[in-house]
């Protein structure tokens, strides 16, 4: 399974960006999909995740500004980021919990996409 992320870039504070991630390859189902981020000198942290049934979890720092969505038929997950702040600057990673064999799941990661919020 491969995860291909896209949509990062440079944006001014208060602006918006949309990240997208598509999973490809053979599998037996995808449980949760989500986005993590890692800023320089900091640990990777969960930004948002969504289960196959649509339940979502958000980091407190992004609640009300970011929205995660998922298309189960296309195996894609997106993150709409509004009202971006300087502290949102990070490399964003797509993540998926994938049933790679019928009885076992593991995490897969995308390559990371840079989001820079700066004036």
Secondary structure, DSSP 4 states (H G I P E B T S, - for coil): -EEEEE--EEE-TT--EEEEEEEES--S-EEEEEEEEE-TTS--EEEEEE-TT--EEE-GGGTTTEEEEEETTTTEEEEEE-S--GGG-EEEEEEEEEEEETTEEEEEE---EEEEE--
